[in-house]
Amino acid sequence: MSESAAGGIPEDNQIKRPQGRLIRRSGGRSRNKRGTGSVISQIPWSVPINSDRPTEPLPPEGVEAIHDGAMRVLEEIGIEFLNHEAVEIFRREGCSIENETANGAVVRMGRDFVMEKVALAPSQFTITPRNPEREITIGGNHMVFGNVSSPPNYSDLDRGRRIGDRASYRDFIKLSQYFNCIHFCGGYPVEPMDLHPSIRHLDCLHDKLLLTDKVVHAYSLGTERVEDVMEMTRIAARLTHEEFEAKPRMYTNINSTSPLKHDWPMIDGLMRLARKGQPTIVTPFTLAGAMSPITLAGTVVQSIAEALCAIALIQTIRAGCPCAIGTFSSNVDMRTGAPAFGTPDYMRTTQMTGQMARFYKLPLRASNTCVSNAPDNQATWESANSLFAAMTSGVNMVYHAAGWLEGGLCASYEKFVMDCEYLQQLITYMRPVKWDPDEIAFDAIAEVGHGGHFFGIQHTQDRYETAFYSPFLSDWSNFENWRDRGSIDSVHRANTLWKRILEEFEAPPMADDSRLALEEFVERRKREGGAPTDF
């Protein structure tokens, strides 16, 4: 299983960024119902800045040792590319080609070549969806969050665990659009298994482009799927081909087939996006003790090698094309061989990869992961560990930030809402600290003096509505009040909220000509057979 614009839009078809204060529970309907809503108190849409210094478990000599290890892997062992076009590109660049087969070859490349190519990649870039107000920045101190992607199942308290379908897929896209703390819509938040694989990407992207105006993604799972998604993204944003290729409008994520292998469809997608200037996130999927060495340093060495060779390929095809390193390194349960996520080892490998990404001056992607089978305490602490690792590693792009359960096999409605509560808190935590005279509050301290209180003074009255974070899911009432309201726990509160959110959801506007052009494209591609499959 894969883990995995703007321009020309009339002013009245653009979503405006929410301004001003938080929406209070008693404050009625939002002034911007689309994307904000009246069910909950949301923080305004923004691209957060994480100004904290990253945690660095490796000393400088440790960074150099991992770099040298990754370079030795590329020079002495090589990476198998199951894509003849990629192999020929490397051959023309002077790389060593070995063990050629009908499917591909092992490519060995020198560190000077790799570092020359990696240096061409930008350290920061933006992706502009059909609504330019939803543009996101990847790199620097920016940090953006995306929805859960790719699970085959979904669950909620009412219906239990079920195989994904189009209705549940659409629900999760609506939730992704609704929450301001979700900045991009990555892969399918649940696989709609009732859609045939040959046309699934057409219906899914059609639904996604209508139900959200945020950044979207293409799965690199075959030529037709990638080309169709790029064209649909262009159509939805009413762009010319030149405008589409002039700047990033969407992206793909690829995974290596660890250990030390890149397969055909992922590399094909990478190359197609690179030629059109669209970003690829290169995310090796390494599990220590199974798909990579049991040591954390060895796992990071292998992961870096698998990522950098693909980034070198991108820069060879189109110098300066945006790209990023992804980290999906964790460990397995050595008693069973099952993957484990949100573990201390996952946290450390994320932080170590963060150091390496800064060493190479590349943006970094990580994930909000857990292996719990229910939205329970285990899911909470494993997700908290994953997000803490992202915060402390300087991660720029967090995949699966809301809704992930069962190691990625299930998307949970309740977990989605619970995760968004925590994401709002993290975004609020990242607000810059101020120390101007009003914040120092010397006059307020003097006014209250000895033994008084601050509730009634003007300094407090001017600020009390927006001074602190106000949760939409957490219950801060005392025990008696909580008991008198039915003793409802957080999971059941989340169950009530997602239903109310879906009831009030309104899709963002899209110009009629764009909508019609999308529908015509989808119908034409369906008549042509969509994408070939093995079915």
NORFENTA-V123603 format. One record per run of one state. SS is the DSSP state (alpha for helix, beta for strand, coil for the rest). FROM is the first residue (numbers start at 1). LEN is the number of residues. If there is no record, write none. Layout:
ss->SS from->FROM len->LEN
ss->SS from->FROM len->LEN
//
This chain:
ss->coil from->1 len->10
ss->alpha from->11 len->3
ss->coil from->14 len->34
ss->beta from->48 len->2
ss->coil from->50 len->10
ss->alpha from->60 len->18
ss->coil from->78 len->1
ss->beta from->79 len->3
ss->coil from->82 len->2
ss->alpha from->84 len->9
ss->coil from->93 len->3
ss->beta from->96 len->3
ss->coil from->99 len->6
ss->beta from->105 len->4
ss->coil from->109 len->2
ss->alpha from->111 len->8
ss->coil from->119 len->5
ss->beta from->124 len->4
ss->coil from->128 len->4
ss->alpha from->132 len->3
ss->coil from->135 len->1
ss->beta from->136 len->4
ss->coil from->140 len->2
ss->beta from->142 len->6
ss->coil from->148 len->5
ss->beta from->153 len->4
ss->coil from->157 len->3
ss->beta from->160 len->4
ss->coil from->164 len->2
ss->alpha from->166 len->13
ss->coil from->179 len->5
ss->beta from->184 len->1
ss->coil from->185 len->15
ss->alpha from->200 len->12
ss->coil from->212 len->3
ss->beta from->215 len->1
ss->coil from->216 len->1
ss->beta from->217 len->3
ss->coil from->220 len->3
ss->alpha from->223 len->14
ss->coil from->237 len->4
ss->alpha from->241 len->6
ss->coil from->247 len->4
ss->beta from->251 len->4
ss->coil from->255 len->6
ss->beta from->261 len->2
ss->coil from->263 len->1
ss->alpha from->264 len->12
ss->coil from->276 len->3
ss->beta from->279 len->10
ss->coil from->289 len->3
ss->beta from->292 len->1
ss->coil from->293 len->3
ss->alpha from->296 len->22
ss->coil from->318 len->5
ss->beta from->323 len->10
ss->coil from->333 len->6
ss->beta from->339 len->2
ss->coil from->341 len->3
ss->alpha from->344 len->17
ss->coil from->361 len->2
ss->beta from->363 len->5
ss->coil from->368 len->9
ss->alpha from->377 len->17
ss->coil from->394 len->3
ss->beta from->397 len->6
ss->coil from->403 len->1
ss->beta from->404 len->2
ss->alpha from->406 len->3
ss->coil from->409 len->1
ss->beta from->410 len->3
ss->alpha from->413 len->17
ss->coil from->430 len->7
ss->alpha from->437 len->4
ss->coil from->441 len->1
ss->alpha from->442 len->7
ss->coil from->449 len->9
ss->alpha from->458 len->4
ss->coil from->462 len->17
ss->alpha from->479 len->6
ss->coil from->485 len->5
ss->alpha from->490 len->15
ss->coil from->505 len->7
ss->alpha from->512 len->16
ss->coil from->528 len->8
//
